[in-house]
Amino acid sequence: MPSDEGRSHSEMAHQIFGEIERMDKHSPLADAGALYRFDRRSGLWTRYELDALARFVGNAVNERNCKRVGDYRGIAQLVYSRARDGVAHDGSPFDATPPGIAADGTFYRMNGAGVERVKLAPEHLARFAVPVAPNEKHQRPLFDGLIAASFPPGDVDHDEQRVLLQQHFGACVIGTAARMQKTMLWRGVERSGKSTLQGIARSLFKPENVAAVPPHLWHHEYHCAALAAKILNTVGEVDDKRPLTVSFKNVIGRDLLHGRHVTDRPFSFRNEAGHVFACNGYPPTEDPTDAFWDRWSCVEFRHTRAEEERDDTLAEKIINTELPGVLAWALAGAQSLAEHGGRFIKTAAHRETIEKWRGRTDSVRGFHAHHDFGGRIGEATDRVLHRVVRVMNALLRAIRPILVCGKEVRAGETFDTDDVTAGQLLTLGCAVPGDARTEGRVRTALRPIGQWCLAGQEHPPLPTFTNWDDVAAEPAARWNWALRR
């Protein structure tokens, strides 16, 4: 190439951009801090980090005064900026097409009715591909045996659990999991197949297209950047000591994220990865809102493999011999997802997992879930628990006028509440609006409950309270009337 002596960085960036267009027959695209070039052999848009683009610049120009790495990176940044022309600051050129997956010259994508197969073309803007073509006739005895052992026919809900797991695979493969704004949680006992299934799911993509970033690190710009341009993120065990924070909702909710690779400039992007977490317990959280719990789709693993039944190489065997059949099974899961309106089914196991999980993060909700506040005590027969339930019912009836402030509380109605105590009372059927939403007052009113439950004398019914001071000042003995009801 002739000497480029005397030209500006901008002029050289223009040359590089034109050179890429001539080589690829398509203009490059830029997103999430990287350049994408069309590869005519694979039909995919291939990601080039800016460091790789800087190396290309170094090989393409011959400029006496452009010999430093900083010069190459500056020109690469200008090429990136040129490729971003016409794209909104918070947008992506790949938002214009529905997500999908490439396989052996075919592009699989979701439409309103199911999974559509079309010939792969540049306008599909495909970036992800599976290593094999799906084959419904390909036998998969090992994989089917794994599913059967994880959800045996003896489980009354084995069919719907299998369907939900298949939908999870389908959402990950077809690339729709992120746009559904759902996290897939595989929870249950150890050695029950969770890690094996995660390994199989990861094998469906190239290593550079998957990540393993745990959610408690998503607040850090380096770890957040590791999620960019990934189709799948799997976490083998969620840390049960670190609560999920607001960064979890930002990632799963596809808010605009800001990440940065080491020594690079910050960039903006939105999550595109499906997130599959495995755990034996329940990830801690300080978020009591329904919006948080709606982000999850849970599969419960209840059966530990006996030592003589374990095969530590099972995932490797399935990947080496059964992957075409597994991929066809996953695409059938995507079809099932489309037939259910693009939503994961809500199984009985999912509902039970969420309710138990919420009970662990909200002591009042957990107590309410374990004991029926409609008058039945559930399985508990301890006399003190009977008294607790009765006194709580009495308390809620007595302070209801304060809580609702004369407003009618309907099922599903929410108020402008911003503290956990208010949310706990709302769980029990009361709403705490306005100036009544004060954690200190609520705690003051509830503090003597242990004394009320253990007292033994009978007294007249409680009056109807109209303010919190009257509740706190009420003699504890007056609450004992509830014990004889």
N, C-alpha and C positions, 0 to 999 in steps of 0.2 A: 504494500500500500504506500502511496507517495507520502512524503514528509508532511506533517501537520504543523510545522513550526509557525508560530505567530498567531495561531487561531485561539479564540477564547474557549473556555470550558463549555459555554452554551453552544458554540458552533460544533464542537466535537460531539456533544450529546445529541445534536440534531443528526450528525453523521451516523452515530451508533444506532439511533432509532430507525433510520432509513435502512441501515444494513440488516437489522433484525427483520424488518418488514419484507425485504427482498428474499431473505433466507427462508422465512416461515410462510410467506404468502398471506400473512395476516398481521395486523397491528398487534403489538403486545398489550396486555392488560396489567393493571397494577392494583393490588389489594393487600391489606394487612402487612404492609412493610416489605412486600416482595413483588417481583415481576413475574408475569405468567406468559409463556410463549407456547404457541401451538406446535405440537409434535405431530407431523403428518404420518409418521409410521404407526403410532399408537392411537391417534385420534384424540389425545388428551391435551389439556392445557397444563403444562409442566411448570412447577414453581421454581423460581430462581431467587435465592436470598440475595440481598444487595452485595454481600461479599463476593458471591459467585459472579454477579454482574460486573463488579469492579475488576475481577480477574479478566473477564471478557474485554472490558475496556482497555486494560493494560496490553492485551494481545492485539487489539484492533487498531490502536493509534500509535503513531511514531512521532512523538512531540518532545523536542529537546527539553523544554521547560515543564514537562508533565511526566515526571518520573517517580513521584512520591505516592505512597499508598493513599494519602489524603486527597491527592488530585484525582486518582481513579475513583475513589468513593464519592467525591463531589460530583463527578460527571455521572456516575451511576445514579446518584440521587436526582439529578436533573432528568435523566431518562425516565426514572420512576415518576417524577412529577409530570412529565409530558404524557405518560400513559394514563395518568389520572385525570387528564383534561375531560371535562364533561361529566365527571362523576361527583356526586354530592359528597361533602366532607364526611358525613355519617353514613354514606351509602357504599355499595359494593357492585361492581359490574356483574357479579354472579347472582345478584338478586333478581335479575330479569328473567331467569329461567327456573322451572321447578327442579328440585333436587332429584338426583337419580344416580345410577351406578352403571359403569361400562363393563362389558364382558364379551370378549372375543368379537369385537366389531358391532355389538348390539348395545343399545342404551335402554335400560329399564327405568321407568319413572312412574310416579303415581299420577293417575287422573281421577276424575270424580267417581268412576265405577270400579277401578281396580288398578292393576299393574299393567302398563302399556309397554310393548316392545317395538322399538323403531331402530332403523339403521343409524349407527353412530355418525354424527356430523359435527363440524366445528361450532355451529350455532347452539348446540346443546351445552356448550361451555363445561364439558365433563372434566373433572379433575381427579376423580377417584375411580379405580377399577379393581375388580376381583381377579385373582390369579387363574381361575378356571371358569369354564362355561357351566352354567347350571344344567343338571341332567336329572329329570324326574325319575328316570328308569335306573339310575345308578343306585345300587344296593348300599345300605348304610346300617348293617346289623349292630355294629359297635355303638354308633350314635343312638340308634333307637333303643338299645339296651340301657344306655346311660339315662335317657329320658324316662324309661319305664322304672328304673331303679330309684330315680329322684322323685317320681310321682306315681307310686304303685297303684294298681287298681283297688287295693284295699282302702285307699283314701277316698272318702266320699266326693271330694272336690278335685280328683285327679284330672278329669277331662278339662275343666276350665283353667286349672293351673297350667296344663300343657299348652292350651290355646294362648294364654297370656304370655308365656315364655316364647312361643313361636312368634307372636306379635312383636315382642321386644327385639328378637333377632331381625325380623322383617324391617322394623323401623330403623335399626342401625344400618342394615345393608342398603336400603333404598335411600337413606340419608334424610328421612323426615323427622327423626327423633328430636332434633334441635328445634325445628319449627313448631313442634307440638308443645315445647316448653315443659317437658317432663323429664324426670330422673328415674331411672330403673334401678330398683333396690332388690337384690337377691339376698334375702336374710334367712338365717336358720342355723342349724347345728353344724359343727365342724365335720369335715370330710363327707360332705353330702353332695359333692359334684359342682359346687359353685365355681371354684377356681378352674376346674377342667373346662367348663362351659365358657368361662371368660377367655381362656386360652384359645379355644376354637373360634370364638367370635373375633379375636384379634387377628387370627390367621387368615381371615377373609380379605384382609387389606395389606398393602405394602407397609413395612415398618415405619416409614416416614409419614404415613397418614394416620397413625394412632399415637395416643399419649397415655401416660399413667400419672396424672397430676391429682393428688388428693384435694378435696374441697377446702380443707383448712388452710391451704397455701394459695388459694386463688386471689387473695388480696394483694399478693406481692407481684410487682410488675413483671419480673422475670418468669415466674411460674404462670402468670396469666398469659404472657406471650407464648408460652409453650402450648397453649390450647388453640392458637390461631392456625387455620387451614388444616384442622384435624377432623376426621369424620367419626372417630370413636375415641373415648377416654374411659379406661377401665381402672378401677381401684380395687385391689385384692382384699383390703381390710381397711375400713374407715376408722380413723382414730376415735376411740370412745371417750377421750379425755378433753378434746377440743371442740367446743360448740360450733355449729355451722353459723356463719355470720351473714351480714348483708351482702357480701360478695357472692355468696351462693345464689341468692335471688337475682343479683345482677347478671350472672352468667347464664343461669337457666332461663331467666326472663328475656334473654337476648337484648339486654340494654347495651348501649354503646360502651365498650370496654377499652381500656388503655393499657398497652403492654410495651415492653422494651426488651430486646435482646442485649446481652452484655456488649458494651461499647457502641451500640447502635442508637439511633434516634427513636423516641417513642412513636407508636403508631396506634391507630384506632381500628377496631374490628368488632364484629358480633359473633357470638358463639355459633358454630356449625356442627359441633360434635354431639353425638349421643353419649350420655354418661351412664355407665353401668357400675354400680357400687355393690360390693359384697361385704357382709358383716355377720357376726354371730349375735351381736346385741342390737342396740338402737343408737344411732348417731345422736349425740346431745345437741340441743338447740335451745335458744332463748327466745325464739319467735313463736308466739302462740296463735298467730293469725291463720285463718282458713286458707289464705293465699299460699302460705308456706306448705301446708299439708296437701293442697291440690297439685303441687309440683311432683308428687310421687306416684309411682306405679310399682306395687310390691308383689314379688313372688316368694312364697314361703317354702324353704327346704327343711323337711322334718326328719329325714332318715340318714343316719350315719352309716357309712359302709363298714362292715366288719373287716377286720384286718386281713383275713384270708380272701376277701372279695376285692380288695383294693388293687388297682393297677396304676402305678405312678407314671406309666408311659401311655396311658389310654389316650390322652389328648393328641400326642404325637402320632399314634397309630391312626386315629380318625382323620387327622390332617393329611397324612400321607396317602390314605386309601379311600376315603369317603367324602372328600370335600365337595365334589360336584353334586352329590346327593344332598349334602347338608345345605348347600347354597340354594338348591331348588326348594328345600323345606323352608328356608328363611324367606324366599320370595313368596311362597304360599302364605307365610305369616303376614307379609305386606299386603297380600290380597285380602286376607281376613281383616286386617286393619282398615283397609278401604271400605270393606263391606259394613264395618261398624262405624262409619262416618268419620274415619280418620282418628278415632279415639281408642285408647286401650280399654278393654273390658274391665269392669270392676268386680273382681271375684270376692267370694266370702272371705278367703284368706287375706286378700288385700285390705278389706275393711277391718278385719280383726287385728291385723298388724298395725294399721294406722291408729286404731282406738287404743291398743295397748301402749303404743309409742307415745301418744298424746298424754295418756295417763301417767307415764313416767316423767314427762316434762311439766305436768300440771297436777299438783297433788290433789287439788280439789276435784278436778275432772276425774282423776284416777279413783278417788274415793266414791265419787258419784257413779262411775261406771261399774264399780264392784258391788255397790249396794243400790237397790232400787229406791229412789226417793219418792216414788208414787205410793208408798205404803208397805211394799214388801221389802224384806231385808236381804233377800237373795240367799246365798249359801251360808252366810255368817249367822251364828246363833249366840255368839258371846253377848252377855247382858249389857256390857258397856257399849258395844257397837249398836245394839238396839237403841240405847239411850241417845247415842250420838246422832243417829238418823232422825229420831223423833225431835230432839232439840233443834237440829238443823232445819227441819221442816217448820217447826214453830217459829224459829228465828226469821226464816224467809217470809213466812206469812205476816209476821209482826212488822217487819221493816219494809215490806213491799211498797207502801205508799211513798216512802222516802226515795226508794230506788227508782221508781218509774216516774215520779213527780207528776202524777195524774195522767200520764200518757198510757194508752193501751199498748201492751206488748204483744205483738203477733209473732207467730212462728217464723223464724228466719230473719226477723227484723234486727238491725244492728244500730247502735248509737255511736256517736263520736267518742270512742274510748281509746285511751292511749296508755293504759297501764295493765299489768298482769292481773292485779286483784279484780279490776272491773271485768276483765275477760273471764275470770274464774266464776264470778257471781252470775255473769251472763250464761255460763255453762249450766248453772243450776236453775235457770229459768227466769232470772232477774236481769234487768238492764240498769246501768249506772250512768246516767247522763249528767251534764252540767256540773254544778258545784258539789253534787253528792259523790262525784268520782274522786275521792280522796283516800289514798291508801291508808294513811294514818287513822282516819275515822273508822274505816272498815275494820282494821286490825283491832282498834280499841273496842269495837262492838263485839268482835269474835273472841277476844282474848280469854274471857272467863268460861269458855265452853266446857273445858275439862271439869271445872268446878260444878257447873250446872249438871253435867252428866252423872257425877258421883254423889250429888246431894240426894237426900232420901225423903224429905217431907213433902206433903201435898199443899199446893197453894192455888189460889184462883187463877183463871186464865190471864194471859198478858193483855195489856191494853194495846190499842193501835198506835204506834209511835208516829210522830210527825217530824222529828228531828233527831240527829245523831247524838246530841247531848243527853236526851232522855234515854236512849238505848244504853249508853255507857253507864248512866247513873242508876239504871234499874237494878234493884237488889237481886243478887244471884238466886236467892231462894224463890223469887217469883217465877223463875223459869222451870221450876220442878213440876209444874202442872203437866208438862209434856210427857213426863215419865209414866203417867197412868193412863194415857190415851191409847 
